[in-house]
Structure formats: structure tokens, C-alpha cells
Amino acid sequence: MDIQQDWNSSELEKALKEISTTIWAIAKRCEDDHHCLLMLLRSMESLHREIREGLFEPSLPNTRNALSSLLREIEESGGWPYIERMRLQALLKNLESEENAQISETK
């Protein structure tokens, strides 16, 4: 894949599709291995943070008007990019509920 300074929309879409396909293929190979999947998710989260902090934030406009315009554009085109972390408390609560349901079924 060629990394270019200026992308047109179709080139960018194609490159991102290739990346997504590769990531999905890796995820499928890790399908039953939670350690492997966790490593993949951590890697994606780290890359997201590095791009956001190292490239995106420095590229933001430095005037209030331009920044406001960009924020409106971001909201109109799908919102702010975010990688959600799994909430451990919710996971533990779900596990507890499942255990309680299993105990009830055996009685």
C-alpha cells in the first residue's frame, strides 16, 4: 500500500478497507483465544491514541471559528471517533446474573 501525502476519497476508502480486512482476518484467527483478541484490541486502542494525540490534535484549527466549524462537521458526519473500553463492572454483574440463573435452574 502506497502512503501518499494527499489522498482522494476513493484511495483513502480503498486503503482503509484493506486495513479493516486485515484486522478482521487477524481477529477471526484469534476467535477462540481471548488473550490474542485482547492483544489485538490493545494494539488498536494504542494506535488510536497515537494517531489522535500525535497527528489529529496537532492538526486541529487554531481559531475558534474554524474549530467550531470542524466540530459541527464531525457531528454531522457520524460523530467523534471512539474506541469503547469494556466495562469490567458490567461484565462482572452479567457473570453474576448468569451464575444466579444457573443456580435457580438447578433447584
C-alpha positions in Angstrom: 0.0 0.0 0.0 1.4 3.4 -1.0 1.3 6.1 1.7 0.7 9.4 0.0 0.6 13.0 1.3 -2.7 13.8 -0.4 -5.5 11.2 -0.6 -8.6 11.4 -2.8 -11.7 9.9 -1.2 -11.7 6.6 -3.2 -8.0 6.0 -2.5 -8.5 6.5 1.2 -11.6 4.3 1.3 -9.7 1.5 -0.5 -6.7 1.7 1.8 -9.0 1.7 4.9 -10.9 -1.2 3.5 -7.7 -3.2 3.1 -6.6 -2.4 6.7 -10.1 -3.4 8.0 -10.0 -6.6 6.1 -6.6 -7.5 7.5 -7.6 -6.6 11.1 -10.8 -8.7 10.7 -8.8 -11.6 9.4 -6.5 -11.4 12.4 -9.5 -11.2 14.7 -11.0 -14.3 13.1 -7.8 -16.3 13.6 -7.9 -15.3 17.3 -11.6 -16.1 17.5 -11.4 -18.6 20.4 -8.4 -17.1 22.1 -9.3 -14.2 24.5 -5.6 -13.4 25.1 -5.0 -13.0 21.3 -8.2 -10.8 20.9 -7.2 -8.7 23.9 -3.8 -8.1 22.4 -5.4 -7.0 19.1 -7.8 -4.7 20.9 -5.0 -3.1 23.0 -3.0 -2.6 19.8 -5.9 -0.9 18.1 -6.5 1.3 21.1 -2.8 2.3 21.3 -2.8 3.1 17.6 -6.0 5.2 18.0 -4.4 7.1 20.9 -1.1 7.7 19.0 -2.9 9.0 15.9 -5.3 11.2 18.0 -2.5 12.7 20.2 0.3 12.8 17.7 -1.4 13.7 14.4 -5.1 14.6 14.8 -4.9 17.0 17.8 -2.0 19.0 16.3 -3.8 19.3 13.0 -6.9 20.9 14.6 -7.6 24.5 13.6 -6.3 27.2 15.8 -9.1 29.7 15.5 -12.4 29.5 17.4 -14.5 29.8 14.2 -12.6 27.1 12.3 -12.6 24.8 15.3 -16.4 25.3 15.7 -17.0 24.6 12.0 -14.9 21.4 12.2 -16.8 20.2 15.3 -20.1 20.7 13.5 -18.8 18.8 10.5 -17.6 15.9 12.7 -21.0 15.7 14.4 -22.9 15.8 11.1 -20.7 13.1 9.5 -21.0 10.5 12.2 -19.6 11.8 15.4 -16.4 11.6 17.2 -14.2 8.5 16.8 -14.1 6.5 19.9 -12.9 3.1 21.0 -15.1 2.0 23.9 -13.5 0.0 26.7 -15.3 -2.9 28.1 -16.7 -2.0 31.5 -15.5 -4.6 34.0 -18.2 -3.9 36.5 -20.9 -4.6 33.9 -19.1 -7.8 32.8 -18.9 -9.0 36.4 -22.6 -8.1 37.0 -23.5 -10.1 33.9 -21.5 -13.1 35.1 -23.1 -12.9 38.5 -26.6 -12.8 36.9 -25.8 -15.8 34.8 -24.5 -17.8 37.8 -27.6 -16.9 39.8 -29.8 -18.0 36.9 -27.9 -21.3 36.6 -28.3 -21.9 40.3 -32.0 -21.2 40.1 -32.4 -23.7 37.2 -30.7 -26.5 39.2 -33.0 -26.1 42.2 
